[in-house]
Amino acid sequence: MKLRNLLLLNLIIFFQSAFSQEGIAVYTDYLTDNYYLIHPSMAGAANCAKLRVTGRQQWFGQQDAPSLQTMSFNTSLDEDGKSGMGIIAFNDKNGYHSQTGGKLSYAHHLLFSRSKADLNMLSFGLSAAFVQSRLDETAFTVFDPQVYGGITQKDSYFNLDVGASYHYMDFFTHVTVKNFIANRRELYLEGVESDNLRKYLWSLGANFGDDESISVEPSFMFQITEYTGEKSIDLNAKVYKAMEFGKLWGGLSYRRSFDGAQYTEGEGVVNDQKLQWITPFVGVNFKQFMVGYSYNQVMGNVKFDNAGYHQITIGMNLFCKEKAFDCNCPAVSN
């Protein structure tokens, strides 16, 4: 690949790191029993309180490679499950950029079920987020008039996530708007960074099979970034196997962007490439504990490194009530 294309790729990586610091990035960790991490309406939706901790590392062996750690907890606030709350803390580092923050969530669940024989629940959720972003310029040796250099710039901002979920028996769907209000960090000159960080998420899926033996859960998640118009879709397939000690589960996810970029290779040959990655994931629920692992592999000719992204999720289910509904609905009835 020509030098100018490498420089262009590095610029793209830089601006993605600068403009994508909108809180917790949307990866595929929701597939490891962690829907609350991206959908506030799932706070307290299950019959157990859920504690989840995730660690994500990209490009092993690369200095200052992106990494993300999250910790979340959500629980029902009353016996009848009509209200729930949750809290999230996270730390995200991407080269010279980093951010830490937290979210506090409240969800209300409307139960239309006639009895325990069916699940019919509509949920609404709201998360208030506080994020501090940092730009470390202490290592900069070539200064630009627009870059301070020699200091670490910091700025904090507040935002909201709003969403709704609907569960009917073995079917589920979620809609969430992340970063609902306009807010801009003051790390860059005015006009360099937009105050519109809104992102729209829509998930839909269903579980088929026997909860006591094997069940299959196909699903998808569609997301749109409002300011840039970027769109992508996740196509997912997850399989559960009931065991005496709990459950084994695993599956495959494929993410594809609808938007691409052109690059030249060889003697002026122009190619087009869209973001694509494939994610195998596995996990186990052992009594009240769970462990999950996922691996993202980026596909295409233009990429920073051949290494993939590793993520581990560990968790515990607490204060579990009797299984509320007779359905194949792992996110709601454990």
N, C-alpha and C positions, 0 to 999 in steps of 0.2 A: 504494500500500500504506500502511496506517495506521502512525503513529509507533510504536505499541506492538509491531507486528510487526517493524519494523526493529530495535528494541531487542532483541527476542527473538532475531532472527537474529544480531546481534552477540554476544549471550551464548553462543549455540550455537557460533559461530566461536571464541570465547575458550576455552570448555571443551574443544572439540575440540583446540585447540592445547595446552592444559594436560595433557590426559589421553592424547594420542596420541603422546607422546614415548617410544615404546617401542623405540627403535633405528631402523633404516632402515625407512621406511614402504614398504608394498607397492604400487608403482605398476605400470606395464606395461613397465618396462625389461628384464624377463626375455625379452621378445619380440625384443630386439635382440641375440641371441646372448649372453645374460648370465644363464643359469639359476642359476649358482653364487651369484649375489648374494642369492637367497632360499632356495635349497635346498643345504644343506651337503653332502649326499650326492653332489653333482655335482663336488666338488673332485677334480681329476685324472681325471675320467671320459673325457675326450677324448684323442685321439692327439697333441694339441698342448697345450703350456702356453698359458694364455690370460691376457693382460693387458688389462683393460678400465677405462676412465675415463668417467664420466658427469657431466653437468652439467644441472641441471633448474631452471627459473625459472618461477614462476607470476605471472600478472597483471602483465605489463610496464607500467611507468608508475605502479604503486602503491608508495608508500613502505613499506618493511619487509615486502614481499611474501615468501611462503615461497620458499626456495631450498634445493637439496640438491646436494652433490657427493660422489661416491664414487670410490674406486679399488680395484680387486680384481685379484688374481693367484692362479691355481691351476694346479697341475701334478702329474703323476704322479711318484711317488718311486722307482719301480723299472721295470725293462725290461718285465716282464710285466704292468704296469698294475694290480697288485692293491691298491696303496695310493696315496693322493693327499693333498695338503695345499693349503691356501689361506689367503690373508690379505686382509682388507678394512679400509679406512680410510674414514671418512665425516665430513662436516660438514653439519649441518642447522640452518637458521635459520627461525623462524616468529614474526615480530613481536618481542615481548620475550623469547620463549623460544628457546633454541638448545641444541644438543647436538653433541658430537664424540665419536668412539669408534672402536674397532677390534674385529675378530673374527679369531680364529685357528681354522682348521678342519682336521680330519682325516677322511678317508673311506676305507673299505675296500670293495673291489669283488670280488664272487664271480663268476667267469666259468664259466658252464655250457656255453659254446659248444663244439661238437664240432670245428669247424674255422673258417677265415676266411670260409667261405661263409655263416655265420649269426652273429647277435648274440643272446646270451642272458646278461644280466648283472644281478645284484642288488647294490645298493650301499647302504651305511649311512654316515651322516655325523654329525659332532658339531662345533658351533662354540661356542667360549668367547668371550663378548663383554664388553668393558669400556666403559662409557658414562659421560661426564660431562655432566650437564644444568645449564643456567644460566638464571636468571631475572633480567633486567636491570631493576632498579627505580630506576635513577639518574634517569630522566626523569619519574618519577611526581611530580606536583605536588599532588594531592589525596590525603592519606594516610588509610588505613583502619587501625583498631587491629590488624587481622590482617595488615597489609602493613607490612614494615619501612620501605621507601622509602629512596632515597638510596644504596643499595648494590646489588651484584650477588650474588645468592645462588647457591651452587654445591653440587652434591652428585653423588657418583659411585656407581655400582652395577655389579654383576656378574651375568651371566645366561648361559643356555645355549640354543642351538637344536639340535634333534635331528631327523633325517629319514632317509628311505629312498627309493630310486629303483629302478625296474625298467625295463630296455630289452629288448625282444624284437623283433628285426629292425627293422621300421619303426614299431613301437609303443613308447610310453613313458608312464610315470606317475611322479609324485613325491608324497610325503606329508611334510610338515614341521610341527613344532610350534615356534613361535618363543617366546622368553622362557619356557622350560620351568619354571624354578623361581620361587617367589614372592619378590619383592623390591620394595621401595618406596623411592623417593627421599624425602629429608627437606626438600623445598622448600616444602611446604605443611603446614598443621596436620594432626594425626592424624585420620583419618576423612574427610579431603577427597579424598585420592587412594588408590586401591586398590593393593594389592601384587600383584594378579593381572593381569599383562600378556599372558597366553597368547593366542596366535593360531594357528589351525589352517589349513593350506594343503593343497589337493589339486589337482594338475594332471594332466591326461590328454590324450593326442593321438596322432596317427599321420600318417605321411607317405605320400602316394600319388603315383605317377608315375615318371618316369625321372630318375635323378640326373644323367644326362648331358645332359638337355634342360630339361624343365619338370616341377616337382613341386608339389603342393599339400599344405599341412599344417594341417588343422583341429585345434583344441584348445580346452580350457576350463580355467579355474582357479576353484575354489570356496574361499572363506575365511570363517572364523567367528572372531569375537572373543568369548572365553569370558565375560568379566565383564559385558559389556553385551548379549550375545546377538546382536549385529549379524552379518548374513550378506550376502554379495554373491557375484556370479559374473561372470567374464570369459568371453565367447564370442569366439574368435579364428579368423581365417583368414589364413594366410601362404602366399605363392607364391614359389618359387625359380626362377630362370632361369640355367642354366649358360652361362658365357661363356668365351672363350679365356683371359682374364686372371683369372677367378675366378667370382664369382656376383653377380647382381643379385637383390634380394629386396624384398618389401614386403607389406603386408597391412592388415587392419582389425581392431580390437578394440572390443567393446562391453561396458561394465561396468554392472551394475544391482544396486542394493541391494534386498534383500527387505524392508527396514524403511523406513518413511517418517515424515513429520511433517505435521501439519495446520497450515494458515495461513488467515487471512481476507483477503479482497480485495474491494474495492468495498463494497456495502451488506450486510455480514455474510455474504457468500458464503464457505463453508468448503471449501477444496480440500485435496487430499492430494498430497504430492510425495515421490518416492523419488529417491535419488541415482542419476544416470545420466550416463555420459560415453562419448563415442565417440573412438577413437584411430586415426587413420591413421598408418602408419609405413613408412619406406623405408630401404634400406641397400645397401651394396656391399661385397663381399670382393674386394680387389685383391691378388693374391698372398698375402702373409702379413698384410696390413693390412685393417682393416674400419672403416667409418664408418656410423653409423645415426642417423636423426632420427625423432622421434615428436612428435605434437601431440595433447594432450588437450583436448577441448571439452566443457564441462559443459552438460547439457541441463536444461530446466525453467524455470519462471517466477521462482523465488527463487534468486538467486545473487549473490555479492558483486560480480562484474565480468563483463562480456561477453568479456573477453580469455581466451584459453586458456593451457595450460601447455606450454612448449616444453622438449624434452629432446634432448640430443646425446650419442651414445656413440661413442667412438673406441677402437680396440684393435689389438692385435698378437698373432699366433699365433707362439709360439717353440718351439724344440727339437722340431719336428714329426717324428714317426716315420712309417713307411710306413702307409698307410691300413689299419687292422686288419680291417675287416669289409666285406663286400659288401652294403651296405644303404643305404637312403635315411634316414640318421640324422645330420643336420647337427650336432646337439649333441655327438655322440660321435665321428664320423668326418668330418674336414674334407677 
